[in-house]
Amino acid sequence: MPRTDIIATMQADIERVLISRRQIAARVGELADQISGRYAQYPEGLVIVSVLAGAMVFLADLIRHLPLRMRIALVGFSSYPGPATEAGDLTCVCPLDIDVERRHVLVVDDILDTGRTLRRVVSDLRRMKPASVRTCVLLRKPGKTEGDFEPDFVGFDIEDVFVVGYGLDYDDQYRNWPDLVVLKPELYGASPAACDRAS
C-alpha cells in the first residue's frame, strides 16, 4: 500500500487531535528546563528509568534537551493483552537491571491514569536505596489516580479519553503518529470514558 494511502487510513481512524505535535515539542522543552534546574546541583547526574513502551518517544525527545550526565534504564509492564482497553493484571515483562544505590533517579512514563504502574516502579526502586526518586509523566488524568500519588513533573493534564500517538498505542498501533489523538470509539468497541490504562 502506498505511503499516502497508509497515512489516509490512519487519519480516518482519528476522531480528533487532542494535543498537536507543536504543542508537545514546546512542552517537552519546558519540562526539560524544569528537570535540568532540579538536577543541575548534582554533578554526577541522574539515572533515568523509562517505562516501556509508551514512553519511548517522549524519552527520546526529552533527553536531547537535558544538559546532564545520565544513565538510562528500561523497565516494562504489561496490563493490556492484545486489543484490550481496560487494564488487567500488572505483569513485569522487562525487569529493571541497573544499580541505583545512592543515585538520583527520574522515572519517565507516558501517562498517569490509575497510577498502578508508576507506584509499582517507584516502590521497586526505593528498595534499591537510591538517593532520591522522582517521576515525570507526559500526560495525567486528574481525578483518576488511585490514592495520593502525585508525579513531580507533568506535561499535560488531559480529559478522560483513550489517547494514542506519540508513543501511546492501541493494540501496538499508532505509536508513530506524531500528535496525541483520540481514536474513534467504534474502533475499540467501548466508550472512551470506560477505557483505563494501568499507568
C-alpha positions as CSV (number, residue, x, y, z in Angstrom):
1,M,0.0,0.0,0.0
2,P,1.4,3.4,-0.9
3,R,2.6,5.7,1.9
4,T,-0.1,8.2,1.3
5,D,-2.8,5.5,1.5
6,I,-1.5,4.3,4.8
7,I,-1.5,7.8,6.3
8,A,-5.0,8.4,5.0
9,T,-6.2,5.1,6.6
10,M,-4.7,6.1,9.9
11,Q,-6.1,9.6,9.7
12,A,-9.6,8.1,9.1
13,D,-9.3,6.3,12.5
14,I,-8.8,9.6,14.4
15,E,-11.7,11.3,16.0
16,R,-9.8,14.5,16.9
17,V,-6.4,15.8,17.8
18,L,-6.0,16.3,21.5
19,I,-2.5,17.8,21.6
20,S,-0.6,18.8,18.5
21,R,3.0,17.9,17.7
22,R,3.9,21.6,18.1
23,Q,2.4,21.8,21.5
24,I,4.2,18.6,22.5
25,A,7.5,19.9,21.3
26,A,7.1,23.2,23.2
27,R,6.1,21.5,26.4
28,V,8.8,18.9,26.3
29,G,11.3,21.7,26.2
30,E,9.7,23.4,29.2
31,L,9.8,20.1,31.1
32,A,13.5,19.7,30.3
33,D,14.2,23.1,31.7
34,Q,12.4,22.2,34.9
35,I,14.2,18.9,35.3
36,S,17.6,20.5,34.4
37,G,17.0,23.1,37.1
38,R,16.2,20.5,39.7
39,Y,19.2,18.2,38.9
40,A,21.9,20.7,37.9
41,Q,23.2,20.7,41.5
42,Y,24.3,17.1,41.2
43,P,27.5,16.8,39.1
44,E,27.2,13.0,39.0
45,G,23.9,13.4,37.1
46,L,21.0,11.1,37.3
47,V,19.6,7.7,36.3
48,I,16.5,7.9,34.0
49,V,14.3,4.9,34.2
50,S,11.8,4.8,31.3
51,V,8.7,2.7,31.3
52,L,8.3,0.7,28.1
53,A,7.0,1.0,25.5
54,G,4.7,4.0,25.7
55,A,7.3,6.5,27.0
56,M,10.0,5.8,24.3
57,V,9.1,8.7,22.0
58,F,8.8,11.1,24.9
59,L,12.0,9.8,26.4
60,A,13.9,10.3,23.2
61,D,12.8,13.9,22.8
62,L,13.2,14.8,26.5
63,I,16.8,13.6,26.9
64,R,18.0,15.5,23.9
65,H,17.0,18.7,25.8
66,L,18.7,17.7,29.1
67,P,22.3,19.0,29.5
68,L,23.0,16.5,32.3
69,R,25.1,13.4,32.8
70,M,22.8,10.5,32.7
71,R,22.4,6.7,32.5
72,I,19.3,5.2,31.0
73,A,17.5,2.1,32.2
74,L,14.3,0.5,30.9
75,V,11.5,-1.3,32.7
76,G,8.4,-2.8,31.2
77,F,5.0,-3.9,32.4
78,S,2.0,-5.3,30.6
79,S,-1.6,-5.0,31.6
80,Y,-3.3,-4.8,28.1
81,P,-3.4,-8.1,26.4
82,G,-3.9,-7.7,22.6
83,P,-6.6,-5.1,21.8
84,A,-7.8,-4.7,25.4
85,T,-8.6,-1.1,26.6
86,E,-9.3,-2.0,30.2
87,A,-6.3,-2.8,32.4
88,G,-5.8,-6.3,33.7
89,D,-3.2,-7.8,36.0
90,L,0.1,-5.9,36.0
91,T,2.9,-8.1,34.8
92,C,6.6,-7.2,34.7
93,V,7.9,-8.1,31.2
94,C,11.2,-6.2,31.4
95,P,12.7,-6.1,34.9
96,L,15.0,-3.3,36.0
97,D,18.7,-4.2,35.7
98,I,20.8,-1.3,37.0
99,D,22.4,-0.3,40.2
100,V,20.7,2.9,41.5
101,E,22.0,2.8,45.1
102,R,22.9,6.4,46.2
103,R,21.9,7.7,42.7
104,H,19.3,10.2,41.9
105,V,16.6,8.6,39.8
106,L,13.9,10.0,37.5
107,V,11.2,7.7,36.3
108,V,9.7,8.7,32.9
109,D,6.3,7.4,31.8
110,D,3.8,8.3,29.1
111,I,0.6,8.6,31.1
112,L,-0.6,8.7,34.7
113,D,-4.0,7.1,34.8
114,T,-4.7,4.9,37.8
115,G,-1.1,5.1,38.9
116,R,-0.6,1.4,39.3
117,T,2.5,1.2,37.1
118,L,4.3,4.2,38.4
119,R,3.5,3.2,42.0
120,R,5.0,-0.2,41.4
121,V,8.1,1.1,39.7
122,V,8.8,3.7,42.5
123,S,8.2,1.1,45.1
124,D,10.7,-1.3,43.5
125,L,13.3,1.5,43.1
126,R,13.0,2.6,46.7
127,R,14.0,-0.8,47.8
128,M,17.3,-0.4,45.9
129,K,18.2,2.6,48.2
130,P,18.6,5.5,45.7
131,A,19.5,9.0,46.9
132,S,16.1,10.1,45.5
133,V,13.3,9.0,43.2
134,R,11.1,11.5,41.3
135,T,8.7,10.9,38.5
136,C,7.9,12.6,35.2
137,V,4.8,11.9,33.0
138,L,3.8,13.3,29.7
139,L,0.1,13.1,30.5
140,R,-2.0,13.0,33.6
141,K,-5.8,12.4,34.0
142,P,-6.8,14.4,37.1
143,G,-9.0,12.6,39.5
144,K,-8.2,9.1,38.1
145,T,-5.2,8.2,40.2
146,E,-5.7,5.8,43.0
147,G,-4.5,7.0,46.4
148,D,-2.5,10.2,46.8
149,F,0.3,9.6,44.2
150,E,1.5,12.7,42.5
151,P,4.2,13.0,39.9
152,D,6.9,15.6,40.2
153,F,6.8,16.7,36.6
154,V,3.7,16.7,34.4
155,G,3.5,17.6,30.7
156,F,-0.3,17.9,30.2
157,D,-3.4,17.3,32.2
158,I,-6.0,15.7,29.8
159,E,-9.6,14.7,29.9
160,D,-10.7,11.1,30.5
161,V,-10.3,9.8,26.9
162,F,-8.3,6.9,25.4
163,V,-5.4,8.7,23.7
164,V,-2.9,7.3,21.3
165,G,0.0,8.7,19.3
166,Y,3.5,10.0,20.3
167,G,4.4,6.6,21.7
168,L,1.0,5.6,23.1
169,D,-0.8,2.7,21.4
170,Y,-3.9,0.7,20.9
171,D,-3.1,-2.9,20.1
172,D,0.5,-1.9,19.4
173,Q,-0.6,0.5,16.7
174,Y,-0.5,4.3,16.3
175,R,2.7,4.8,18.4
176,N,4.3,6.5,15.4
177,W,1.5,9.1,14.9
178,P,3.2,12.5,15.8
179,D,0.2,14.1,17.5
180,L,-1.7,12.9,20.6
181,V,-5.1,11.9,19.3
182,V,-8.4,10.4,20.3
183,L,-9.4,7.4,18.2
184,K,-13.0,6.9,17.0
185,P,-14.7,4.8,19.8
186,E,-16.1,2.3,17.3
187,L,-12.5,1.1,16.6
188,Y,-12.1,-0.4,20.1
189,G,-15.8,-1.2,20.9
190,A,-16.1,0.9,24.0
191,S,-16.9,4.4,25.1
192,P,-13.7,6.5,25.7
193,A,-14.6,7.2,29.3
194,A,-14.6,3.4,30.0
195,C,-11.1,3.0,28.9
196,D,-8.4,2.9,31.6
197,R,-4.6,2.5,31.4
198,A,-2.7,1.0,34.3
199,S,0.0,3.6,34.2
